[in-house]
Amino acid sequence: GLTLIPIFVNRIERGTEGKVTTSIEEARTEIEGGGGLGGNALASAMKRSEFEGRTIVTWKEGESSYHIEGDLVLNLTIKLPRILPLPPGFNAIGSKIVERTCRERLKQNMIDTKNAYIEWAE
């Protein structure tokens, strides 16, 4: 089937004490495989898509540990042909899928950050 792989070039900035911001500077979507007529249309749309976003990671020191939080903002703009008929609720369904994916990726990002810190600290 069709696989879409978003590729981001990020800028990492250290802000005030306890804050790091990662911003998307460039983005593209690599496409692997094929997906028939529908897959080809999606692949074509994703080639014209634009991503904007950032992740802010903050931390606070507690009595015996750190509390780390992440805030992810990701906007995906897909320029669709004017003649493409979309079913009712298409935007709402797409938004929920993107929201769920972002939430899962942010959670994994926080786990990876924790593990990298523990490995570095040992």
GIBEL-V512710 format. One record per helix or strand. SS is the DSSP state (H for helix, E for strand). FROM is the first residue (numbers start at 1). TO is the last residue. If there is no record, write none. Layout:
SS_FROM_TO / SS_FROM_TO
//
This chain:
E_3_14 / E_19_32 / H_36_47 / E_50_61 / E_66_77 / H_90_121
//
